[in-house]
Amino acid sequence: MNNFSKEYILKENFSNKKNLLVLIGHLRTVEYLIKYHKKFLQKTDSDLIISTWHDENCDSNLINKIKNTLKPIYFEVEDFNFNLTVNIFGNLNKFDLVFGKSALSTRSQVYKIVKLENLILETEKLQSKKYDIIFKSRPDLFFASEISLKLSDSEIIFESTIGDWRKDRSDRFFFAKRSRFLEFVKSLGIFGKKSWDAESMYPIYDTLPLQEQFIKYCCDKGNFITRSILPTLRVWRPKREPQIKDLISININKFLKKIINKKKISN
């Protein structure tokens, strides 16, 4: 998937940082989360790549604010086109018709993840370096936890704040050592067409986002070792910055999730 463009490179932000954060998806409420993204970049010693879509939230003032504050090394804004996803999932089929917007959303999100392989390799080549750890997140994801950078070469770490670990893997936030990360995102493209007609891929429609079951499908088919974490995070919808009450609510939900997980394990 060779769709890297040098016009989106910001050479003035090249650095000697060891790790990389990639934010993909719609910008939405990112303006209220910029300071949290900045803190994450500092704490993890990470460069930044952003790949987003043209929409009503993507104005020049916001883009300039992000560039000036977060200093990404690559920042692209694409127009969504269904044809972008055909190489991964194939043409429109019964799966798309059954799940409608959910299937289209999965197509667009997975397309963005798969193309990361090329974006990462090209930006590394321009800097004459290779990253150690690569994090995948979202512009509209509020993240307020410390992250341990101690992980094995073979595992992929997924946040698991909602959903059922037995049935899904979160596309919201995951990370791994460079080689494992690149191997994983490449596998999503390999398994895309195979999964899109597989009966085993059909989700519990009312409770599970389609893309999370797809990620789990690829983890299983590729025999990837995965480990869960429960950080303080939430896909951020309010048109304001997070407040103390929000942190309290998120951490209460984390506590309840831990109790539920322990009960499942004991049973």
C-alpha positions as CSV (number, residue, x, y, z in Angstrom):
1,M,0.0,0.0,0.0
2,N,2.3,2.7,-1.3
3,N,0.5,6.0,-0.5
4,F,3.2,7.8,1.3
5,S,3.6,11.5,0.2
6,K,6.7,13.6,0.9
7,E,4.5,16.7,0.9
8,Y,3.2,15.7,4.4
9,I,6.7,15.3,5.9
10,L,7.7,18.0,8.5
11,K,11.5,17.7,8.5
12,E,11.9,20.5,11.0
13,N,10.4,18.1,13.6
14,F,12.8,15.2,13.0
15,S,14.5,14.2,16.2
16,N,16.6,11.5,17.9
17,K,13.6,10.1,19.8
18,K,13.5,6.4,20.3
19,N,9.8,5.6,19.9
20,L,6.8,6.5,17.8
21,L,3.2,7.4,18.4
22,V,0.8,7.2,15.5
23,L,-2.6,8.9,15.8
24,I,-5.1,7.7,13.1
25,G,-8.8,8.5,12.6
26,H,-10.9,11.6,12.7
27,L,-9.7,14.7,14.7
28,R,-13.1,15.3,16.3
29,T,-12.3,16.5,19.9
30,V,-8.5,16.5,19.6
31,E,-8.3,20.2,20.4
32,Y,-9.4,19.4,24.0
33,L,-6.8,16.6,24.3
34,I,-3.7,18.2,22.9
35,K,-1.9,18.6,26.2
36,Y,-2.5,14.9,27.0
37,H,-1.0,13.8,23.7
38,K,1.9,16.1,24.3
39,K,2.5,14.6,27.7
40,F,2.4,11.1,26.3
41,L,5.0,12.0,23.6
42,Q,7.3,13.4,26.3
43,K,6.8,10.5,28.7
44,T,7.5,7.9,26.1
45,D,10.2,9.7,24.2
46,S,8.2,9.4,21.0
47,D,7.9,11.1,17.6
48,L,4.5,11.6,16.1
49,I,2.7,10.6,12.9
50,I,-0.9,11.7,12.3
51,S,-3.1,10.3,9.5
52,T,-6.7,11.7,9.5
53,W,-9.7,12.3,7.3
54,H,-11.1,15.5,5.8
55,D,-14.3,16.4,7.7
56,E,-16.0,19.3,9.4
57,N,-13.5,19.2,12.3
58,C,-10.5,19.4,10.1
59,D,-9.9,23.1,9.6
60,S,-6.6,24.9,9.0
61,N,-6.5,26.6,12.4
62,L,-6.8,23.3,14.2
63,I,-4.2,21.7,12.0
64,N,-1.8,24.5,12.6
65,K,-2.4,24.3,16.3
66,I,-1.6,20.6,16.3
67,K,1.5,21.1,14.2
68,N,2.8,23.9,16.4
69,T,2.1,22.1,19.7
70,L,2.7,18.4,19.0
71,K,5.3,18.8,16.2
72,P,4.5,15.7,14.1
73,I,7.1,14.4,11.7
74,Y,4.3,13.5,9.2
75,F,0.7,14.8,9.0
76,E,-1.6,13.8,6.3
77,V,-5.3,14.5,5.7
78,E,-7.1,12.2,3.3
79,D,-10.5,12.2,1.5
80,F,-12.2,8.9,2.2
81,N,-13.0,6.8,-0.8
82,F,-14.5,3.3,-0.6
83,N,-12.0,2.1,-3.2
84,L,-9.2,2.7,-0.8
85,T,-10.4,-0.3,1.1
86,V,-10.9,-2.7,-1.8
87,N,-7.3,-4.1,-1.8
88,I,-7.8,-5.1,1.8
89,F,-11.4,-6.3,2.0
90,G,-12.5,-6.8,-1.6
91,N,-15.5,-5.3,-3.3
92,L,-18.9,-4.6,-1.6
93,N,-20.4,-7.9,-0.4
94,K,-23.2,-9.3,1.8
95,F,-21.1,-8.5,4.9
96,D,-21.1,-4.8,4.0
97,L,-24.8,-4.9,3.3
98,V,-25.6,-6.6,6.7
99,F,-23.6,-4.3,8.9
100,G,-23.8,-1.1,6.9
101,K,-22.0,1.8,8.6
102,S,-20.3,-0.5,11.0
103,A,-18.6,-2.4,8.1
104,L,-17.7,0.9,6.4
105,S,-16.2,2.2,9.6
106,T,-14.1,-1.0,9.9
107,R,-12.9,-0.7,6.4
108,S,-11.7,2.8,6.8
109,Q,-10.1,2.2,10.2
110,V,-8.3,-0.9,9.1
111,Y,-7.1,0.8,5.9
112,K,-5.5,3.5,8.1
113,I,-3.8,0.9,10.3
114,V,-2.5,-1.2,7.3
115,K,-1.0,1.8,5.6
116,L,1.1,2.5,8.7
117,E,3.7,-0.1,7.6
118,N,4.6,2.1,4.6
119,L,4.4,5.4,6.5
120,I,6.7,4.1,9.3
121,L,9.2,2.6,6.9
122,E,9.4,5.7,4.7
123,T,9.7,8.1,7.7
124,E,12.4,5.9,9.2
125,K,14.3,5.9,5.9
126,L,14.2,9.7,5.7
127,Q,15.6,9.9,9.2
128,S,18.1,7.1,8.9
129,K,16.8,5.4,12.0
130,K,14.5,2.6,13.3
131,Y,12.1,3.0,16.2
132,D,12.1,0.8,19.2
133,I,8.5,0.8,20.3
134,I,5.5,1.9,18.2
135,F,2.1,3.0,19.8
136,K,-1.1,3.2,17.9
137,S,-3.8,5.5,19.2
138,R,-6.5,8.0,18.1
139,P,-6.6,11.8,18.0
140,D,-9.9,11.7,20.0
141,L,-8.7,9.3,22.6
142,F,-8.2,10.7,26.1
143,F,-5.2,8.9,27.6
144,A,-4.0,9.7,31.2
145,S,-1.9,6.7,32.3
146,E,1.8,6.0,32.7
147,I,3.0,3.4,30.3
148,S,5.6,0.8,31.1
149,L,8.1,0.5,28.2
150,K,9.2,-2.9,29.4
151,L,7.8,-5.5,27.1
152,S,9.0,-8.6,25.2
153,D,9.9,-8.7,21.5
154,S,7.0,-11.1,20.8
155,E,4.0,-9.5,22.5
156,I,1.4,-6.9,21.5
157,I,-0.2,-4.9,24.3
158,F,-3.8,-3.9,23.9
159,E,-5.9,-1.7,26.1
160,S,-9.0,-3.6,27.4
161,T,-11.1,-1.1,29.2
162,I,-14.3,-2.2,27.6
163,G,-15.5,-5.3,25.8
164,D,-14.7,-8.9,26.4
165,W,-11.0,-10.0,26.1
166,R,-12.2,-13.5,25.1
167,K,-13.9,-12.1,22.0
168,D,-12.2,-8.8,21.0
169,R,-9.0,-6.8,20.8
170,S,-9.2,-3.0,20.9
171,D,-8.2,-1.0,17.9
172,R,-8.2,2.2,20.1
173,F,-4.8,1.7,21.7
174,F,-2.1,-0.9,21.2
175,F,1.6,-1.1,21.0
176,A,4.6,-3.4,20.5
177,K,8.2,-3.5,19.6
178,R,8.9,-2.3,16.1
179,S,9.3,-5.6,14.3
180,R,6.2,-7.1,15.9
181,F,4.1,-4.0,15.3
182,L,5.0,-3.9,11.6
183,E,4.3,-7.7,11.3
184,F,0.9,-7.3,12.9
185,V,-0.3,-4.3,10.9
186,K,0.8,-6.2,7.7
187,S,-1.2,-9.2,8.8
188,L,-4.4,-7.1,8.9
189,G,-4.1,-6.6,5.1
190,I,-3.3,-10.3,4.6
191,F,-6.4,-11.5,6.5
192,G,-8.8,-8.9,5.3
193,K,-10.4,-10.6,2.4
194,K,-10.2,-14.0,4.1
195,S,-12.2,-12.7,7.1
196,W,-14.8,-10.6,5.2
197,D,-16.8,-13.7,4.2
198,A,-16.0,-15.9,7.2
199,E,-19.0,-16.8,9.4
200,S,-16.7,-16.8,12.4
201,M,-16.2,-13.0,11.9
202,Y,-19.8,-12.1,12.5
203,P,-20.0,-10.2,15.7
204,I,-22.5,-10.0,18.5
205,Y,-24.0,-7.0,16.7
206,D,-25.5,-5.0,19.6
207,T,-22.5,-5.3,22.0
208,L,-19.3,-5.5,20.0
209,P,-17.8,-3.1,17.4
210,L,-17.0,-5.0,14.2
211,Q,-13.4,-3.8,13.9
212,E,-12.6,-5.2,17.4
213,Q,-13.7,-8.7,16.4
214,F,-11.7,-8.3,13.2
215,I,-8.5,-7.4,15.2
216,K,-9.1,-10.5,17.4
217,Y,-9.6,-12.6,14.3
218,C,-6.2,-11.5,13.0
219,C,-4.5,-12.0,16.3
220,D,-5.7,-15.6,16.4
221,K,-5.0,-16.4,12.8
222,G,-1.5,-14.9,13.0
223,N,-0.7,-16.6,16.3
224,F,0.2,-13.2,17.9
225,I,0.9,-13.2,21.6
226,T,-1.3,-10.5,23.2
227,R,-1.5,-9.0,26.6
228,S,-4.1,-6.7,28.1
229,I,-3.8,-3.5,30.1
230,L,-6.4,-1.3,31.8
231,P,-5.2,2.3,31.4
232,T,-7.1,5.5,32.2
233,L,-8.6,6.3,28.8
234,R,-11.8,7.1,27.0
235,V,-12.9,8.0,23.5
236,W,-13.6,11.6,24.2
237,R,-16.9,13.1,23.0
238,P,-17.5,16.2,25.1
239,K,-16.7,19.6,23.6
240,R,-14.5,20.5,26.6
241,E,-11.3,19.4,28.3
242,P,-11.5,16.4,30.7
243,Q,-12.2,17.3,34.3
244,I,-11.5,15.6,37.7
245,K,-15.0,14.1,37.7
246,D,-14.2,12.5,34.4
247,L,-11.1,10.9,35.8
248,I,-13.1,9.6,38.8
249,S,-15.7,8.1,36.5
250,I,-13.1,6.4,34.3
251,N,-11.2,5.0,37.2
252,I,-14.4,3.6,38.8
253,N,-15.2,1.8,35.5
254,K,-11.6,0.5,35.5
255,F,-12.1,-0.9,39.0
256,L,-15.4,-2.6,38.1
257,K,-13.8,-4.1,35.0
258,K,-11.0,-5.6,37.1
259,I,-13.5,-7.2,39.4
260,I,-15.5,-8.6,36.5
261,N,-12.3,-10.0,34.9
262,K,-11.3,-11.7,38.1
263,K,-14.7,-13.3,38.4
264,K,-14.5,-14.6,34.8
265,I,-11.0,-16.1,35.5
266,S,-12.2,-17.7,38.7
267,N,-15.2,-19.2,36.9
